[in-house]
Amino acid sequence: MTTSTTGRHQVVVIGSGFGGLFGTKALRRSDVDVTMVAKTTHHLFQPLLYQVATGILSEGEIAPPTREVLSGQKNAQVLLGEVTDIDLAAQTVTSHVLGRETVVPYDSLIVAAGAGQSYFGNDHFSEFAPGMKSIDDALELRGRIFGAFEMAELGAQRGDNVDHLLTFVVVGAGPTGVEMAGQIAELAHRTLRRDFRAINTRSARVILVDAAPQVLPPFGAKLGANAQKGLEDLGVEVMLGAMVTDVDERGLTVKYKDGSTERINAVTKIWAAGVQASPLGKILAEQTGAPLDRAGRIGVNPDLTLPGYPEVFVVGDMIALDNLPGVAQVAIQGAKYAAKSIDGRLRGKPVTKPFKYFDKGSMATISRFRAVALVGKIRLTGFVAWLMWLAVHLFYITGFKNRVTAVLHWLVSFLGRGRSERTATEQQIFGRNALARLRRGATDLVSEPGEFDAALEAERRAALEEQAAEEVRLTDEGVRGSRIAQSRVNA
């Protein structure tokens, strides 16, 4: 067992999502040192990513800095880095960021690395159809969505056919896909309808595609049908039983159960179908022999530990246990259970009961003032379900400041027509693909660890000092803009 110089029990938490954050916070009163290792510097409230993508909320409101959230927890520290290896025998976690490697030892480990987007073996689709799993994804989609309207305006002024620019396809009829399709429809039909001159945004097509036979399968047939009707009332075209077989820059191809195919011309595609657990699951499976399912989730014991490694807990989207859904509450409750187990062992009172998930229900918005909610056997639709959705999401947004600003933005967007976060740049749209073309991604853009040119630094420092001295002289002598100053420059 490895310990730090403090002699306290060392807990490493992988991930800063719901599982990672709530697991870390649950250990705040325990006699342990906690090290969170995460590949981002923020805690992401993923269920609201679609609102960032459609201009309702800013990224800061749903992704507060992890260090700020944990600043008051004295026994916790945060390290930036993407975990690339876990050595169960040596009890170490290895992470990398921009070519720098960090190895952290642990006594107990909570793996809450979450899941990414799954393209079902067609990863090349991602170049043209971004997923919805990160802030980068949401900002890129924001640029693509609003950029499509801008390009359509330019094309329409030249007399071009812009139908492919005003067609938006969302792949996947789960909660994320339904919410995304609904918001794009509201954006086109309500928010932007007075903003352009050459195009009529209300003529935009929003298409929701899924190979499944209904919308929102986990919600049951009745709520699924209600959600589909709500989307169709908004003008969304719902195409069910349609499997995406090809995606390119200008559109996609779908195949129906009868074997027929259809080409949809659309520049803007959003992928919201399927998830794949973190690759760390495979690393753990290779060392433990634990099984992996098709989504890369690892089989764990009833107490969320790995077979043969009681000090290692896996929580959230990474686990295959009792058909648990990949939702935030599973991660939160699992992380709290793991933290309680670690604290109990140290106190000599180990948790003996297996992990039991308490289902608090599922919700999805269709449009402003309309949602569906499944809480136990209770099925709610319409305005009441929307109010419930509003309250639950507001509760789980981290930080009082973010809750206040989120409410203000919701008032502007839902009661009025405005979207306060419509800024988008070319860098947001194309930055991901540009980095992907580099052999090592962003690592190729920075110097190797230890590289340092002393002569070049001295030259730069001298130039900066000379420039600063000249600025001081010009101010002190009061000659800025005078002929005397210009004559000295010319001389």
N, C-alpha and C positions, 0 to 999 in steps of 0.2 A: 504494500500500500504506500502511495506517495502523499506526502504532506508538504505544505509550504513552511517558510521560516516561522510562521505564527503557530504552527503545530495544530491548527484547526483543520477540520474535515474539509476537503476541497470538492466542490460541486461545479461541474462544467455543464452549461446549458447551451445547446446548439440551436440557433434560430432566434429571431426577435419578433416572430409572429405571436398569435394568441397563446400558443403553448409555451413558447419561450418566455414571453413577458410575464404571464400569470404564474408560471412555475418559479421564475426568479423572485417575483414579489411575494409569493407564498412562503419563501424561505427567509424573509426579512427579520424574523425574530428567532431564527434557529442559530445554533452555535456552529456556523459554517462560514466559509468564504465562497462566494459564488462568482464564477466567471462566465459571462455570456459571450459567445462567439457567433457573430452573424455577418452575412455578406452585405448587409445594408446598415446604414447608420440610423434607421428609423423603424418604428413599429407601424406596420401597415394595417389599416382597417379595410381589408380587402373587399367586403361586401359593398362598399361605396365607390369602388374604382370607376364604375360606369358613370357616376356623376362627375368625376374629374374629366373623363373622356368627352362628356357632352356639355362641359362648361358651367355646371352648377356650382361645384365646390373646387377650391384650390387643393393642390396636393398636400400642402402643409396642414390642412384641417383634418385629413384622414391619415397622415403619416408624421406624427410628432417625433422629434429626435429621441432615440432610446436613452441616451445619456441624460437628457433633461427629465424624462419620466422616472429614471432610477437615481437621480441626483441625491435624493434624500435617504437612499438605502445604503448605509455605510458599509455593509458587508458584501456589496456587489460592485463588480467592475465590468466594463464592456470592451471587447476587442473586435476590431473590424477585420474580417477575413472570411473567405469562402472555405468551408471545411472540405478537404479533399481526401482525408484518410482518418480512420479510427482504428487504433491498435488495441484490441481488447485484452491481449495478454500483457502488454506493457502499460496499459491504462493511460494512453495518451491520445490527444486530439491534435491533428495537424491541419493548419489552415494556410491559405496563400492570398495575398493581395498585391497586384502589380509586381510580381516576381519576388516578393518578400515572404519568407516562410516563418511561421510561428508554431511551436509545439507546446501544448499545455497539458500537464498531468492532471489526473482526476482520481478522486476516491469514489465519487458517485457521478453518474452521467445521465442527463436528460436529453434525449434526441428529439427535437421538435423542428425538423428542417422543412416540414410541409410538403407541398406538391407543386409541380409546374404544369404547363399546358401539354396536353397530349394530342398529337396529330395522327395517331393510330398508324405509326410507321411511315408517314409521309411528311417528315420534318421539313422538306423543301417548301411545303405550303406556307410555312411561317414567314417567308420573305414577302409574300403578298397579302397574307391574312394574319395580322398580329393577334396574339392572345390577350387575355385580360387577367394577368397575374402579378403585375408590378406597376410601380409609378411610371417607369419608362414606357411600358405598354400603353398606359392610359394617356400619357402626353403625346405619344406617337399617334394614337388613334384620334386624339383631339385635333392634331394637325391634319391628319388625313380627312377627317369628316368636314371640318370647316374649310380646309383647302379645296375639297371637291366642289363646294359651292362657289368659291372664288374662281376656280378654273372654268367652271360651267358659265359663269358670268362673262369671262373673257371670250370663251368659245362662242357663246350666243351672240355677242356683239359682232363677231366676224361672220355670223350666219352658219356656224358649224352645228352638226348634230351633237347634242350634249347629253343624250339619254343615259349613256354609260357613266357619266359623271354624276348624274342625279339618281343613280340606283345604288342602294346600300343593302348589302347582304350580311345578315348575321347567321352564323352557322352554330346550331345548338339551341334547343328549346328548353333548357333548364332555367333556373332562376336568373343567372347572369344574362343569358341570351334574351329572355323575355323582357327583362328590365332595360337592356340596351336597345332592343328594337323599339320598345315603347318610347324611350327618350329621344331617339333619333326622329321618330315620327312626330313627336311634339315639337322638336327643334325645327323641322321642316315646315310643318303645317301651322305652327303658332308663333314661335319665337322669331324666325327669320323672314316671315312673310312680307314685311315692309322694307326690308333692308337692301334688296337688290332691284335693279331696273330692267335688265335684259332677260332675266329668268323668273319664272313663277315657282318658288320653292315648294308650294303646295302640290305641285305636280310630281314631286320626287317620289320614287318607289322605295319602300322599305320592305325587304323580304326576309322572313325568318324560315330557315331551312333545318330540317332534322330528319334522320333516318327512322326515328321512333314514330309510332302511330298516333301519339298525342303530345300535347304541350304539358310540361311539368309532370312527368310520370310519377315522381315521389309524392306528389300532392293528391293522387287519386284521380279517378275519372271525372267526378263532378267538378272539382276545382280546376282541373285541366281544361275542361270544356268552357268554364266561365272565363278563364284567362284567355283562351283562344278567341272567344267572342269579344272580349274587351280590346284585344289587339286589333281584331278586324274592324271594330268600330272606329279605331284610330286611323285606319287605312293601311295597316300592316298586312301584307300578303303572307299567309302561313302555308308553307309547303311541307307536308309530312310524308314519311315514307320515301324521302329523297336523300340518298347518300351522295356526299361529295366525292367525286373520283378524280378531279383535276382542278388545279388553281393556277392562274397565271396573272400577269399584270393587268390584263384587261377584263378578266372575269373568271368564271368557274363553270364546271360541268357537273351536273347531278344525274344520278341513275336511279330509276324507280324499280319497284319490286318486279314489274313485268318485263324488265330488261331494257325498256326504252330510256333514252337519255335526253337531256335538255341543256342547252348552253345559255347561261345568264351573263350578259355583258354588264359588268360593274367594276369600276375602279376601286371602290372602297369595300373591303371585306373584313369582317370581324369574326375571329374564331373563338367560340365559347363552348366547344364540344369536347368533353373528356379531360381527365387529369392524369398525370403520371407522378407517382411518388418520387421523392428525392432519390438520387443515385446512391445515397448513403445506405439505403435499405439493402441494396445488392452487396455492398461492402460488409455489412453486418451479417447478412445471410451466408456469405462465403466463409465467415469465421465461426459461425454458430451452427450451421446446418438448418436454420429456421427456414420455412418455406416462404416463397414470394408468390403473390397472385399476379394476374395479367397487368394490373396497374402498378406493379412494383412495390406493393405494400407488404410488409413483413409480418409473419405470424409471431405473436407474442404470448406469454403466459397470461392467465387471468389477472395477475397483479401488474400487468404492463411491462414486466421485465423480459429480458431475452433468455432463452433456454441456456442454463449453465452459467449465466452471468447476472446474478441477482442485484448487482450494483448498477446495472444499465437499464434505464427505463426509455421506452419509445412511446410517443404520444401523438395524437392528432391524425393528420392525413396519411401518415406513414404506416399505420397499423392495420392489419387484417384480423379483426376480432369481433365475433358476434354480429357481423354485417353492419357495423357502425358506419353512419354516414360521414362524409368528409365535410363537416360543418364546424364552425368556430366553437360551438359549445362542447363538442367532443374533445377538442384540443384543450380548452380551458379546464374542463372538469378532469381530464386525464392528467394535466400538468399539476393541478392542485393535489390530486391523489398521490402522484409521484413525490411531490414535496413533503406531503404529510408522512409518507412511508419513510423517506430519508430521515426526517426529524424524529419519527417514532423509533427507528433503529438506534439512533444516537442516544435517545433517552431510555433505551431498554424496553420500549413499548411498541414493538413493530406492528404495523397494520396487518391484520390477518384476513380480513374480508377482501374478496376479489373486487376489482373495479366494476362499478355498475353505473351505466350512463342514465342520466335523467333527461328525458326528451322534453325540452321546453317549447317545442313547436317549430314550424317552418313558415316563412313569409316571403312574398315576392310582390313587388309593385308592378303595375301595368302602365299606369300613367298617373298624373297628379290626381289626388283624391280617390284613386281606385287601386286596390290591392287584393291579394288572396292570402289567407292565413289558415294554417292547420295546427291546432293546439289540442293534442290528445284526440278525442273524438269530435271536437268542436271544429266546424268549418265555417269560416267567415269570409265574406266578400264585400267589395265596395268601399265606402267611406270609413266604416268602422274598422275594417281590416287595415286601411291605409293609416288611420290614426294610431293603431297598435304598432304598425311597422315603424312609424315616426318615433314613437316613444321608446321602443326597444333599441333602435339604432342610435338615437340620441344618448341613451344610457351608456352604450358601449363605446362611444367616441371618447378617446382618452384626453383628459384635460378640460377644465372649465372654460378656458379661453376658446378652445376649438368648438366646444358645444355652443357657445354664444354666437360665434361667427357662422357656424353651420346653420343655426336657426335663422339668422338674418338672410343668408343666401337662399335658404328654402323659401322664406317669405317673398323675396324678390322674384324667384323663379316660379313658384307655385301660384302665388296670388297675382303677380304681374306677368310680363312676358320676358323679362330680362334674364340674361345669363352673364354673370359678372366675370367669368373666367373663360373668355374666348380667345385669349392670346395664344398664337401658335407660330412656330418658326420652322424653316426648312431643316434646321439641325435636329429638331425633335422628330421630324418625319423620316429623315434619311440617316441619322446618326447610328442607329442600330445596325443597319445593313452595311454601312461603311466600316464599322468596327469588326463586323463578322468577316469582312474580306481580308483583315489582317491575320497573319498566321497565328499570333498569340493574343489577339484582341488588343485591349488597351495597354497590355504589358509592352507591346512593341513601340508604344509612344513615350515611354519613360526610360531613363538610364537604368542600367543594371545596379543592384545594390553595391555600394562601395566605389562606383565610378565617380571621379572627382577631378576637375581640371583647375589646379590652383592658379596657374597663370591667367586663364580666362576669367576667373573670378576677380583677380586683382585688377585686370583691365576694366571690367565692368564697374567695379567699385570706384575706381579713379574717375571714370566718365560720369558716374552719378554724382560724386562729390563736386566735380567741376561744374556740372549743370546747376546743382543746388547753390554753390557759391555765386554763380552769375545771377541767379534769381534773387538772392539776398541783396546783391549790389544794386541791381536795377530798382528794387523797392526802396532801399535806404537812400539812394541818391535822387529818387523821385524823377527818373528820366524815362519811364515807360511811355512810349508813344511820342517822345519828343524828337526834334530833328538832330539833337546832339547824340542821342542814343543811336539813331539810324546812321549817322555819319561814322560812328565808331564801328558799327557792324560792317559798313561798306569799306572802311579802311582796313 
